Amino acid sequence: MILTWEKIKCPHQQIRIFKASFYCSRGFMLNCEYKLIKDSPIMKGFWRLMAYIKKYRTYVFLNILCNILMALFMVVSIPAIIPFFNILFQNDEMQVSHPEEALGFSNILEYAKYYFSDLIAQYGQDKALMYVCFIVVGLFFLKNLFRYLSLVFMAVIRNGMARDLRQNLFKKYVTLPLGFFSNERKGDLISRMASDVQEIEWSILNVLEVTFREPIVVIGSLGFMIYVSPSLTLFVFLLIIFTAVIIGGVSRSLKKRSSEAQSRLGNLVSQVEETLSGLRIIKGFNASKYQEEKFGKENNSYRSIITKILWQKDLSSPLSEFLGISVVALLMWYGSRKVFAEEIDAATFFAFLFAFYNVINPAKAFSTAYYKIQKGLAAVDRIDKILYSEDSIRELPNATKIETLTSQLKFEDVSFKYNQEGDFVLKHIDLEIKKGEVVALVGPSGSGKSTLVDLLPRFYDVLQGKILIDDKDIREYKIYDLRSLMGIVSQEAILFNDTIYNNIVFGMKGVSKSDVEEAAKVAHAHDFILETDQGYETNIGDRGVKLSGGQRQRLTIARAILRNPPILILDEATSALDSESEKLVQSALGEVMKNRTAIVIAHRLSTIQHANRIVVIKDGEIIEQGSHDDLINEKGEYNKFVALQAF
């Protein structure tokens, strides 16, 4: 029978597969179906992880080398000195003649017997015993030295891969389109970066050690066992198969439960994040007890499933140990019968037992690794769901650069909906905005105003029609250049847990302090900034919680002013301001919008009445557009809006 291996590349995720063919003496061939390996979730997860380890191939090689050396010293440590003790205690005759055949696996004991005989003959029993003790200590020292070195190299691999996974996840989070996050919970996304990555770090990479160290120990020990007694080895092998079937049966549901546990943990983190964000409302509506009960229910569910997982996981060690002891007991019973029948001598049986002991620990390591890989693969699946999510906002390979707006931007028959099953949010929008023109979008909540401006920087892509800047589809421009044309001030003042200075210069490089102060002055933020504890270096807390609503909004306006963009998008930018602040900011925005293209979404009449053109949107369609006076005279939807404002 001949075994050949054919290396096959799977196009999906670059998995390498092995194909085995058995050629038998009677002329027929048995092919081992490689799809069984390819479709195995364990192999898929293992090879997916190997892709992250490529950059650490040097440390992987050193780790494997140290594991191999450790395994070799483990294999040769004790069995090699058994002939010495046989001779030392006069259970065996000394061998004075050098073995005729070259050193090999079949005559290793004969060589050991010869060298130990020579050692006793030269130095006597006492000194020979001392030398052997030094040899044993040296062997175990080298074994543990290489064990430690393997862990040193593994630490670099483990922490490096975890760092890379977190970095890749974060990169994916900031590049995925906004539509992806509408179906995900923030807490669950945070959980994937924290607990799932840690699960991979501590679970899956354990397989590296098991894969490259334990097989050498098992093969060496099994080889010795077969050499000593094939019948005993066959008996042990049948017992091990029986043990493996039991352990495998216990662990089948572990991966499914682990995946559910990680999902539950994500829900817990989401609830904590939502509660901390909404504490003002929770306390104001006396809903603390309600939130506590809601969290308690989810917390109890997580506790229940994680307890079951730990019961199942913790069963592996005692179960494998109990089964191992049972196997040893049966082996001692069966082997003793062979010793009493003089089919094998006692010293050889003792060596056989020690070799079997060397098999037990790796076998336990394999069973433990199997449990861990089931948990780890659940984490891999959750992370891969993010990493391999399709990014619908793609940049063309030959995308062109754009530095400024030259003539106009234009919406041509634009229609859009957020998902395939939903209704259209925008319907056949035709709108042309010339350079330097200020256009106000007006309409009831939910009419599609914010969606319309979100299409411009390609937060979403249109489903029908196209958006043009200078007569070229925005999908033909580089995304970075396109977004650099725009300064956005949203309805919610989005700030970060950082200093005032860093929030204003957010994302920009090479900005001088005088430029920052000038932008803050234009946004009427400079005075209140100087009144803070450390001025521009004051930390404003999570989401700017240390500032008032009006102050937060003025910082976002200063950020947009500093960017000095050709196109300014104001999405309810003054809605959070008091009357005095609104008047100041309106004056500032009036200066900023001179000779600048601006799209303003607002409900307040004071914000929109001086726009060059007002566009009224209702149910996703443009129903009116013109100047303030023209629309008032038409007595249409805008006139009703103004009447309500006056009222």
C-alpha positions as CSV (number, residue, x, y, z in Angstrom):
1,M,0.0,0.0,0.0
2,I,1.4,3.4,-1.0
3,L,0.2,6.7,0.4
4,T,0.6,9.8,-1.7
5,W,-0.3,13.4,-0.8
6,E,-1.6,15.9,-3.3
7,K,-1.6,19.5,-2.2
8,I,-4.7,21.3,-3.5
9,K,-5.5,25.0,-3.2
10,C,-9.1,25.9,-2.4
11,P,-10.0,29.2,-4.0
12,H,-12.2,30.2,-1.0
13,Q,-10.1,31.8,1.7
14,Q,-7.0,30.2,0.3
15,I,-7.3,27.0,2.3
16,R,-4.7,24.3,1.5
17,I,-6.2,20.8,1.3
18,F,-4.5,17.4,1.3
19,K,-5.7,14.5,-0.8
20,A,-4.7,10.9,0.0
21,S,-4.6,8.0,-2.4
22,F,-4.0,4.4,-1.3
23,Y,-2.7,2.0,-4.0
24,C,-3.2,-1.6,-2.9
25,S,-1.4,-4.7,-4.0
26,R,-4.5,-6.1,-5.8
27,G,-4.5,-3.3,-8.3
28,F,-7.4,-1.1,-7.2
29,M,-7.0,2.4,-5.8
30,L,-8.9,4.0,-2.9
31,N,-9.1,7.8,-3.0
32,C,-9.6,9.6,0.3
33,E,-12.2,12.3,-0.5
34,Y,-10.5,15.6,0.2
35,K,-13.8,17.4,0.5
36,L,-14.3,15.8,3.9
37,I,-11.3,17.8,5.1
38,K,-12.2,20.9,3.2
39,D,-15.7,21.0,4.6
40,S,-14.6,20.3,8.2
41,P,-15.2,23.4,10.4
42,I,-12.2,22.6,12.5
43,M,-9.9,22.5,9.4
44,K,-11.5,25.6,8.0
45,G,-11.0,27.5,11.2
46,F,-7.5,26.2,11.6
47,W,-6.4,27.3,8.2
48,R,-8.1,30.6,8.4
49,L,-6.1,31.4,11.5
50,M,-2.9,30.2,9.9
51,A,-3.3,33.1,7.5
52,Y,-2.9,35.6,10.4
53,I,0.3,33.8,11.5
54,K,2.1,34.2,8.2
55,K,3.9,37.4,9.3
56,Y,5.2,35.6,12.4
57,R,6.5,32.6,10.5
58,T,10.0,33.0,12.1
59,Y,8.6,32.7,15.6
60,V,6.3,29.9,14.4
61,F,9.3,28.0,13.1
62,L,11.2,28.6,16.4
63,N,8.2,27.5,18.4
64,I,7.8,24.3,16.4
65,L,11.6,23.6,16.7
66,C,11.5,24.0,20.5
67,N,8.4,21.8,20.8
68,I,10.1,19.1,18.7
69,L,13.3,19.2,20.8
70,M,11.2,19.2,24.0
71,A,9.3,16.2,22.7
72,L,12.5,14.4,21.7
73,F,14.0,14.9,25.2
74,M,10.8,13.7,26.8
75,V,10.8,10.6,24.7
76,V,14.4,9.6,25.3
77,S,14.6,10.7,29.0
78,I,13.5,7.8,31.1
79,P,13.3,4.7,28.7
80,A,16.9,5.2,27.8
81,I,18.1,4.5,31.3
82,I,16.0,1.4,31.9
83,P,18.8,-1.0,30.7
84,F,21.1,0.8,33.2
85,F,18.9,-0.1,36.1
86,N,18.5,-3.7,34.8
87,I,22.3,-4.0,34.8
88,L,22.8,-2.0,38.0
89,F,20.5,-4.2,40.0
90,Q,21.9,-7.3,38.3
91,N,18.6,-8.1,36.6
92,D,20.4,-8.3,33.3
93,E,23.9,-9.2,32.1
94,M,26.3,-6.5,31.0
95,Q,26.9,-6.2,27.3
96,V,30.6,-5.8,26.5
97,S,30.5,-6.0,22.8
98,H,29.5,-3.1,20.5
99,P,26.3,-3.8,18.5
100,E,27.1,-4.8,15.0
101,E,24.3,-3.0,13.2
102,A,24.1,0.8,12.9
103,L,22.0,2.7,15.5
104,G,18.4,2.7,14.6
105,F,15.0,2.6,16.2
106,S,14.9,-1.2,16.4
107,N,18.2,-1.5,18.3
108,I,18.2,1.7,20.5
109,L,17.8,-0.4,23.7
110,E,20.8,-2.6,22.7
111,Y,22.9,0.5,22.2
112,A,21.8,2.0,25.5
113,K,22.6,-1.4,27.2
114,Y,26.1,-1.4,25.7
115,Y,26.9,2.2,26.8
116,F,25.6,1.7,30.3
117,S,27.6,-1.5,30.7
118,D,30.7,0.4,29.6
119,L,29.9,3.1,32.1
120,I,29.6,0.7,35.0
121,A,32.7,-1.2,33.9
122,Q,34.8,2.0,33.8
123,Y,33.6,3.8,37.0
124,G,31.9,1.3,39.1
125,Q,28.3,1.2,40.2
126,D,28.4,4.3,42.5
127,K,30.0,6.7,40.1
128,A,28.1,5.3,37.2
129,L,24.8,6.0,39.1
130,M,26.0,9.5,39.8
131,Y,26.7,10.1,36.2
132,V,23.4,8.7,35.1
133,C,21.7,11.0,37.6
134,F,23.5,14.0,36.0
135,I,22.4,12.7,32.6
136,V,18.8,12.5,33.8
137,V,18.9,16.0,35.3
138,G,20.4,17.3,32.1
139,L,17.8,15.7,29.9
140,F,15.0,17.1,32.0
141,F,16.7,20.5,32.2
142,L,16.9,20.6,28.4
143,K,13.3,19.4,28.0
144,N,12.0,22.2,30.3
145,L,14.3,24.8,28.7
146,F,12.9,24.1,25.3
147,R,9.4,24.1,26.8
148,Y,10.0,27.6,28.2
149,L,11.5,28.8,24.9
150,S,8.5,27.5,23.0
151,L,6.2,29.5,25.3
152,V,8.4,32.6,24.8
153,F,8.0,32.4,21.0
154,M,4.3,31.5,21.4
155,A,3.7,34.6,23.4
156,V,4.9,36.8,20.5
157,I,2.6,34.8,18.1
158,R,-0.4,34.9,20.3
159,N,-0.3,38.5,21.3
160,G,0.7,39.6,17.8
161,M,-2.2,37.7,16.2
162,A,-4.7,39.1,18.7
163,R,-3.3,42.6,18.0
164,D,-3.8,42.0,14.2
165,L,-7.3,40.7,14.7
166,R,-8.3,43.7,16.7
167,Q,-6.7,46.1,14.2
168,N,-8.4,44.4,11.3
169,L,-11.8,44.5,13.1
170,F,-11.4,48.2,13.9
171,K,-10.3,48.9,10.3
172,K,-13.4,47.0,9.1
173,Y,-15.7,48.9,11.5
174,V,-14.6,52.3,10.2
175,T,-14.8,51.3,6.5
176,L,-18.1,49.4,6.5
177,P,-21.0,51.5,5.1
178,L,-23.5,53.0,7.6
179,G,-26.2,50.6,6.5
180,F,-24.3,47.7,8.0
181,F,-24.6,49.1,11.5
182,S,-28.3,49.7,11.3
183,N,-28.8,45.9,11.8
184,E,-26.1,45.5,14.4
185,R,-25.8,46.3,18.1
186,K,-22.9,48.3,19.3
187,G,-22.3,46.2,22.3
188,D,-22.2,43.1,20.3
189,L,-19.6,44.6,17.9
190,I,-17.5,45.6,21.0
191,S,-17.8,42.1,22.4
192,R,-16.4,40.6,19.2
193,M,-13.3,42.8,19.4
194,A,-12.8,42.0,23.1
195,S,-14.0,38.6,24.3
196,D,-14.1,36.9,20.9
197,V,-10.5,37.9,20.0
198,Q,-9.4,36.8,23.5
199,E,-11.2,33.4,23.0
200,I,-9.2,32.9,19.8
201,E,-6.0,34.0,21.5
202,W,-6.3,31.4,24.3
203,S,-8.2,28.7,22.6
204,I,-7.2,28.2,19.0
205,L,-3.4,28.9,19.2
206,N,-3.1,26.1,21.7
207,V,-3.5,23.8,18.7
208,L,-0.1,24.9,17.4
209,E,1.5,23.3,20.4
210,V,-0.6,20.2,20.2
211,T,-0.1,19.9,16.5
212,F,3.7,20.0,16.5
213,R,4.7,18.7,19.9
214,E,2.4,16.0,21.0
215,P,2.5,13.9,17.8
216,I,6.3,13.4,18.2
217,V,5.8,12.2,21.8
218,V,2.9,9.9,20.7
219,I,4.7,8.5,17.6
220,G,7.9,7.9,19.6
221,S,6.1,6.2,22.5
222,L,3.9,4.2,20.2
223,G,6.9,3.1,18.2
224,F,8.6,1.9,21.3
225,M,5.3,0.1,22.4
226,I,5.0,-1.6,19.1
227,Y,8.6,-2.7,19.3
228,V,8.2,-4.1,22.8
229,S,4.8,-5.9,22.3
230,P,2.5,-5.5,19.2
231,S,-0.3,-7.4,21.0
232,L,-0.2,-5.1,24.0
233,T,-0.2,-2.1,21.8
234,L,-3.2,-3.3,19.8
235,F,-5.0,-3.8,23.1
236,V,-4.2,-0.3,24.3
237,F,-5.1,1.2,20.9
238,L,-8.6,-0.3,21.1
239,L,-9.1,1.1,24.6
240,I,-7.9,4.6,23.4
241,I,-10.4,4.5,20.5
242,F,-13.2,3.7,23.0
243,T,-12.1,6.6,25.2
244,A,-11.9,9.0,22.2
245,V,-15.5,8.1,21.2
246,I,-16.8,8.9,24.6
247,I,-14.9,12.3,24.8
248,G,-16.0,13.2,21.3
249,G,-19.6,12.5,22.1
250,V,-19.6,14.9,25.1
251,S,-18.1,17.8,23.2
252,R,-20.4,17.9,20.1
253,S,-22.7,20.7,21.3
254,L,-19.9,22.9,22.8
255,K,-19.3,25.0,19.7
256,K,-23.0,25.8,19.3
257,R,-23.4,26.8,23.0
258,S,-20.2,28.9,22.8
259,S,-21.5,30.8,19.9
260,E,-24.8,31.5,21.7
261,A,-22.8,32.6,24.8
262,Q,-20.8,35.1,22.9
263,S,-24.0,36.5,21.4
264,R,-25.5,36.8,24.8
265,L,-22.4,38.6,26.1
266,G,-22.8,41.0,23.2
267,N,-26.4,41.7,24.2
268,L,-25.2,42.4,27.8
269,V,-22.6,44.9,26.6
270,S,-25.2,46.5,24.4
271,Q,-27.6,47.0,27.3
272,V,-24.8,48.5,29.5
273,E,-23.9,50.9,26.6
274,E,-27.5,51.9,26.0
275,T,-28.1,52.4,29.8
276,L,-25.0,54.6,30.3
277,S,-26.0,56.6,27.2
278,G,-29.6,57.1,28.3
279,L,-29.2,57.6,32.1
280,R,-30.9,61.0,32.0
281,I,-34.0,59.5,30.4
282,I,-33.9,56.4,32.6
283,K,-33.9,58.5,35.7
284,G,-36.3,61.1,34.4
285,F,-38.9,58.4,33.7
286,N,-38.2,56.4,36.9
287,A,-37.3,53.5,34.7
288,S,-34.3,52.3,36.7
289,K,-36.1,49.2,38.0
290,Y,-37.3,48.4,34.5
291,Q,-33.8,48.6,33.1
292,E,-32.4,46.6,36.0
293,E,-35.0,43.8,35.5
294,K,-34.3,43.8,31.8
295,F,-30.5,43.5,32.4
296,G,-31.1,40.9,35.1
297,K,-33.1,38.7,32.7
298,E,-30.3,38.8,30.1
299,N,-27.6,38.4,32.7
300,N,-29.3,35.3,34.1
301,S,-29.6,33.8,30.6
302,Y,-25.8,34.4,30.0
303,R,-25.0,32.9,33.4
304,S,-27.1,29.8,32.6
305,I,-25.5,29.1,29.3
306,I,-21.9,29.9,30.4
307,T,-22.4,27.5,33.4
308,K,-23.4,24.7,31.1
309,I,-20.4,25.4,28.9
310,L,-18.1,25.3,31.9
311,W,-19.7,22.1,33.1
312,Q,-19.1,20.5,29.8
313,K,-15.6,22.0,29.4
314,D,-14.5,21.1,32.9
315,L,-15.7,17.5,32.4
316,S,-13.0,16.9,29.8
317,S,-10.1,16.7,32.3
318,P,-11.6,14.5,35.0
319,L,-13.3,12.3,32.3
320,S,-10.1,11.8,30.3
321,E,-8.2,11.2,33.5
322,F,-10.7,8.6,34.8
323,L,-10.8,6.9,31.4
324,G,-7.0,7.0,31.3
325,I,-6.7,5.3,34.7
326,S,-9.3,2.8,33.7
327,V,-7.2,2.0,30.6
328,V,-4.0,1.8,32.7
329,A,-5.8,-0.6,35.1
330,L,-6.9,-2.8,32.3
331,L,-3.5,-2.6,30.7
332,M,-1.8,-3.7,34.0
333,W,-4.2,-6.6,34.3
334,Y,-3.7,-7.7,30.7
335,G,0.1,-7.1,30.8
336,S,0.6,-8.9,34.1
337,R,-0.9,-12.0,32.6
338,K,1.7,-11.8,29.9
339,V,4.5,-11.3,32.5
340,F,3.2,-14.3,34.5
341,A,3.0,-16.3,31.3
342,E,6.7,-15.3,30.6
343,E,5.7,-13.8,27.2
344,I,7.3,-10.5,28.3
345,D,9.7,-9.7,31.2
346,A,8.9,-7.3,34.0
347,A,11.4,-4.6,33.1
348,T,10.2,-4.5,29.5
349,F,6.6,-4.2,30.8
350,F,7.6,-1.4,33.1
351,A,9.2,0.4,30.1
352,F,5.9,-0.2,28.1
353,L,3.9,1.3,31.0
354,F,6.1,4.4,31.0
355,A,5.8,4.7,27.2
356,F,2.0,4.4,27.5
357,Y,2.1,7.2,30.2
358,N,3.9,9.4,27.7
359,V,0.9,8.8,25.3
360,I,-1.7,9.6,28.0
361,N,-0.7,13.2,28.5
362,P,-0.6,14.1,24.8
363,A,-4.0,12.3,24.4
364,K,-5.4,14.4,27.2
365,A,-3.9,17.5,25.5
366,F,-5.6,16.5,22.3
367,S,-9.0,16.1,24.0
368,T,-8.5,19.5,25.8
369,A,-7.5,21.1,22.6
370,Y,-10.6,19.7,20.9
371,Y,-12.8,21.3,23.5
372,K,-10.9,24.6,23.2
373,I,-11.0,24.7,19.4
374,Q,-14.8,24.2,19.5
375,K,-15.1,27.3,21.7
376,G,-12.6,29.2,19.6
377,L,-14.2,28.4,16.3
378,A,-17.4,29.9,17.5
379,A,-15.5,33.1,18.1
380,V,-13.8,32.8,14.6
381,D,-17.2,32.5,13.0
382,R,-18.4,35.7,14.7
383,I,-15.3,37.6,13.8
384,D,-15.3,36.4,10.2
385,K,-18.9,37.6,9.9
386,I,-17.5,41.1,10.3
387,L,-14.2,40.7,8.4
388,Y,-15.8,39.1,5.4
389,S,-18.8,41.4,5.3
390,E,-19.3,42.9,1.9
391,D,-18.5,46.6,1.6
392,S,-21.1,47.9,-0.7
393,I,-19.4,51.3,-1.0
394,R,-16.5,50.5,-3.3
395,E,-14.0,52.6,-5.0
396,L,-13.3,52.0,-8.7
397,P,-9.7,50.8,-9.5
398,N,-9.3,53.8,-11.9
399,A,-11.0,56.4,-9.7
400,T,-10.1,60.0,-10.4
401,K,-9.0,62.7,-8.0
402,I,-11.0,65.8,-7.2
403,E,-9.8,68.8,-5.2
404,T,-12.6,71.4,-5.5
405,L,-16.1,72.0,-6.8
406,T,-15.8,73.8,-10.1
407,S,-19.4,74.3,-11.4
408,Q,-22.2,72.4,-9.8
409,L,-23.5,69.2,-8.1
410,K,-26.6,67.5,-9.5
411,F,-29.1,64.8,-8.5
412,E,-30.5,63.1,-11.6
413,D,-33.6,60.8,-11.1
414,V,-32.2,59.6,-7.7
415,S,-34.2,56.9,-5.9
416,F,-33.1,55.2,-2.7
417,K,-34.2,52.7,-0.1
418,Y,-32.3,51.3,2.9
419,N,-33.0,47.6,2.2
420,Q,-34.5,45.5,-0.6
421,E,-37.7,44.8,1.3
422,G,-38.4,48.3,2.5
423,D,-40.1,51.2,0.8
424,F,-38.3,53.9,-1.2
425,V,-37.2,56.8,1.0
426,L,-36.3,59.0,-2.0
427,K,-38.2,58.9,-5.3
428,H,-37.0,60.3,-8.6
429,I,-35.1,63.3,-7.1
430,D,-33.9,65.9,-9.6
431,L,-32.0,68.7,-8.1
432,E,-29.2,71.0,-9.3
433,I,-27.1,73.1,-7.0
434,K,-24.7,75.6,-8.5
435,K,-21.4,76.5,-7.0
436,G,-21.8,79.2,-4.3
437,E,-25.5,78.6,-4.0
438,V,-27.1,78.0,-0.6
439,V,-30.0,75.5,-0.8
440,A,-32.3,74.8,2.1
441,L,-34.1,71.5,2.4
442,V,-37.5,71.7,4.2
443,G,-40.1,69.1,5.0
444,P,-41.7,67.0,7.8
445,S,-39.6,64.5,9.8
446,G,-39.0,61.3,7.9
447,S,-39.4,63.0,4.5
448,G,-35.9,62.0,3.4
449,K,-33.9,65.2,3.9
450,S,-31.0,63.7,5.8
451,T,-31.0,60.7,3.6
452,L,-30.5,63.0,0.6
453,V,-27.4,64.6,2.0
454,D,-26.0,61.3,3.2
455,L,-25.9,60.2,-0.4
456,L,-23.6,63.0,-1.3
457,P,-20.5,61.8,0.6
458,R,-21.4,58.2,-0.3
459,F,-22.4,57.1,3.1
460,Y,-24.9,55.2,1.0
461,D,-25.0,54.6,-2.8
462,V,-28.0,55.4,-4.9
463,L,-30.1,52.5,-6.2
464,Q,-31.4,54.4,-9.2
465,G,-30.2,57.5,-11.0
466,K,-26.9,59.2,-10.2
467,I,-25.3,62.1,-8.4
468,L,-22.9,64.3,-10.4
469,I,-20.2,66.7,-9.3
470,D,-18.9,68.8,-12.2
471,D,-20.8,66.5,-14.6
472,K,-19.1,63.3,-13.4
473,D,-20.7,60.6,-11.3
474,I,-19.4,60.7,-7.7
475,R,-18.8,57.0,-7.9
476,E,-16.0,57.7,-10.3
477,Y,-14.1,59.8,-7.8
478,K,-11.8,58.7,-5.0
479,I,-13.8,58.4,-1.8
480,Y,-11.2,60.2,0.3
481,D,-11.1,63.1,-2.1
482,L,-14.9,63.2,-2.4
483,R,-15.4,63.4,1.4
484,S,-12.6,66.0,1.7
485,L,-14.8,68.4,-0.3
486,M,-17.4,68.4,2.4
487,G,-17.7,69.8,5.9
488,I,-20.6,68.2,7.9
489,V,-22.4,69.6,10.9
490,S,-25.0,67.1,12.0
491,Q,-28.1,67.5,14.2
492,E,-26.4,65.5,17.0
493,A,-23.2,67.1,18.1
494,I,-20.8,64.2,17.7
495,L,-17.7,64.8,19.8
496,F,-15.1,62.4,21.3
497,N,-13.6,61.9,24.7
498,D,-10.6,64.1,24.0
499,T,-9.4,67.7,24.4
500,I,-11.3,70.6,22.8
501,Y,-8.3,71.2,20.5
502,N,-8.2,67.6,19.2
503,N,-11.9,67.6,18.6
504,I,-11.7,70.7,16.5
505,V,-8.7,69.5,14.4
506,F,-10.2,66.0,14.2
507,G,-8.8,64.1,11.2
508,M,-6.6,67.0,10.0
509,K,-2.9,67.3,10.0
510,G,-0.5,70.3,9.9
511,V,-3.0,72.7,11.5
512,S,-1.6,75.6,13.5
513,K,-3.0,76.7,16.9
514,S,-3.9,80.1,15.5
515,D,-6.0,78.5,12.7
516,V,-7.9,76.5,15.4
517,E,-8.5,79.6,17.5
518,E,-9.7,81.6,14.4
519,A,-12.2,78.8,13.6
520,A,-13.4,78.8,17.2
521,K,-13.8,82.6,17.1
522,V,-15.9,82.4,13.9
523,A,-18.1,79.7,15.5
524,H,-18.4,81.9,18.7
525,A,-16.7,79.2,20.7
526,H,-13.4,80.8,21.6
527,D,-14.7,82.7,24.7
528,F,-16.3,79.8,26.5
529,I,-13.3,77.6,25.6
530,L,-11.0,80.1,27.4
531,E,-13.3,79.9,30.5
532,T,-12.8,76.2,30.9
533,D,-10.1,74.8,33.3
534,Q,-7.4,74.2,30.7
535,G,-8.7,76.1,27.7
536,Y,-8.1,74.3,24.5
537,E,-6.5,71.4,26.3
538,T,-9.6,70.7,28.5
539,N,-11.0,67.2,28.1
540,I,-14.7,67.3,27.4
541,G,-15.6,63.8,28.5
542,D,-17.5,61.1,26.7
543,R,-19.5,62.7,23.8
544,G,-18.7,66.1,25.2
545,V,-20.8,65.5,28.4
546,K,-18.9,68.3,30.3
547,L,-20.3,71.0,27.9
548,S,-23.8,72.3,27.3
549,G,-25.7,71.4,24.1
550,G,-25.0,74.8,22.5
551,Q,-21.3,74.6,23.3
552,R,-21.0,71.1,21.9
553,Q,-22.7,72.2,18.6
554,R,-20.5,75.3,18.3
555,L,-17.4,73.0,18.6
556,T,-18.7,70.9,15.7
557,I,-19.3,74.1,13.7
558,A,-15.7,75.2,14.5
559,R,-14.5,71.8,13.2
560,A,-16.3,72.2,9.9
561,I,-15.1,75.8,9.5
562,L,-11.4,74.8,10.1
563,R,-11.8,72.2,7.4
564,N,-12.7,75.0,5.0
565,P,-14.6,72.8,2.6
566,P,-16.0,73.8,-0.8
567,I,-19.3,72.2,0.2
568,L,-20.9,72.7,3.6
569,I,-23.7,70.4,4.8
570,L,-25.7,71.6,7.8
571,D,-28.1,69.0,9.1
572,E,-30.2,70.8,11.7
573,A,-27.0,72.5,12.9
574,T,-28.7,75.1,15.1
575,S,-31.4,72.9,16.5
576,A,-29.6,72.5,19.9
577,L,-28.8,76.2,20.4
578,D,-30.6,78.7,22.5
579,S,-31.9,81.9,20.9
580,E,-28.8,83.9,21.8
581,S,-26.3,81.2,20.6
582,E,-28.4,80.6,17.5
583,K,-28.2,84.3,16.6
584,L,-24.4,84.3,17.1
585,V,-23.9,81.1,15.1
586,Q,-26.3,82.2,12.3
587,S,-24.1,85.3,11.9
588,A,-21.0,83.1,11.8
589,L,-22.5,80.7,9.3
590,G,-23.6,83.6,7.2
591,E,-20.0,84.6,6.9
592,V,-18.8,81.1,6.3
593,M,-21.3,80.3,3.6
594,K,-20.3,83.3,1.5
595,N,-19.0,82.1,-1.9
596,R,-19.5,78.6,-0.6
597,T,-21.9,75.9,-1.7
598,A,-24.1,74.9,1.2
599,I,-27.0,72.5,1.8
600,V,-28.9,73.4,4.9
601,I,-31.5,71.2,6.5
602,A,-33.6,73.1,9.1
603,H,-37.0,73.6,10.5
604,R,-36.5,77.1,11.9
605,L,-37.5,79.9,9.6
606,S,-34.6,82.1,10.7
607,T,-32.2,79.5,9.3
608,I,-33.6,79.1,5.9
609,Q,-35.4,82.2,4.8
610,H,-32.2,83.8,3.4
611,A,-31.2,80.8,1.3
612,N,-30.9,81.3,-2.4
613,R,-33.4,78.4,-2.9
614,I,-35.7,76.5,-0.7
615,V,-36.5,72.9,-1.6
616,V,-39.6,71.3,0.0
617,I,-39.5,67.5,0.3
618,K,-42.4,65.3,1.3
619,D,-42.6,61.5,1.3
620,G,-39.3,61.3,-0.5
621,E,-40.3,63.6,-3.4
622,I,-39.6,67.3,-4.2
623,I,-43.0,69.0,-4.3
624,E,-41.9,72.7,-4.3
625,Q,-38.7,74.7,-4.8
626,G,-38.0,78.4,-5.1
627,S,-37.1,81.5,-3.0
628,H,-38.8,82.3,0.3
629,D,-41.0,84.9,-1.3
630,D,-41.9,82.8,-4.3
631,L,-43.0,79.9,-2.1
632,I,-45.0,82.1,0.2
633,N,-46.9,83.4,-2.8
634,E,-47.7,79.9,-4.1
635,K,-49.7,79.2,-0.9
636,G,-48.5,75.6,-0.9
637,E,-46.8,73.3,1.6
638,Y,-44.1,75.8,2.4
639,N,-46.6,78.5,3.2
640,K,-48.3,76.1,5.7
641,F,-44.9,75.5,7.3
642,V,-44.2,79.2,7.7
643,A,-47.7,79.7,9.1
644,L,-47.0,77.0,11.8
645,Q,-43.7,78.7,12.6
646,A,-45.4,82.1,13.0
647,F,-48.1,80.5,15.2
